[in-house]
């Protein structure tokens, strides 16, 4: 399969968490002047702000608000906390609507006090419960499978097959899946499962970064594309072959890069995007 190189930034989106030291205004200004076209907003970046005005500020900076990160964390042994999670997800839907984006990324959650099957049942019930609000707000919920190393507390959905199963079982136009190379690059069924979500119009988002070898921290040691062992370009090819034409979203948690000069880091991101994505 030949994969067209990325020759411009028209489909480059960056997650605010990637440049965490910047407030959202600085992120908007710098992304925009670097030629970035999309932004995915993490909810912490909206703390204490007028969300509607923030959305306008982003659009006025020439950025498309690609999605809000994140909802989810449905499973809990404690019914009160389960209800609190539903309330928080409904709040996220309101925030997405105010911000003017049509997508929320779901990190579905897991509770180590439950079996993975029980956690998945809570996830199914949780997403089912918020579909009416998501539909009313015109917001789609993207189930993001997480690498199995996070199956204890972050997500009981660990393969794209499981995410596809869940999305198909929920059978709602408000629900689809997100493919993140960091979580899925190892999966022998990846090609088949990407084709499957494409076929069902369920592929809502595509996240990129790299898996550094060795990885020294389970959460905050992601690499720039090209720095690790993930065949990012090949996976982008699969995603595009499945019919996806949305943004390539750079999502990097890195306690190393967060300590560096963020403007120089942004240049590195753009470079890694054009040469290794
Ligand atoms: Zn992701």
Boltz pocket constraint, residues with backbone or C-beta under 6 A from the ligand:
constraints:
  - pocket:
      binder: B
      contacts: [[A, 144], [A, 180], [A, 207], [A, 251]]
      max_distance: 6.0
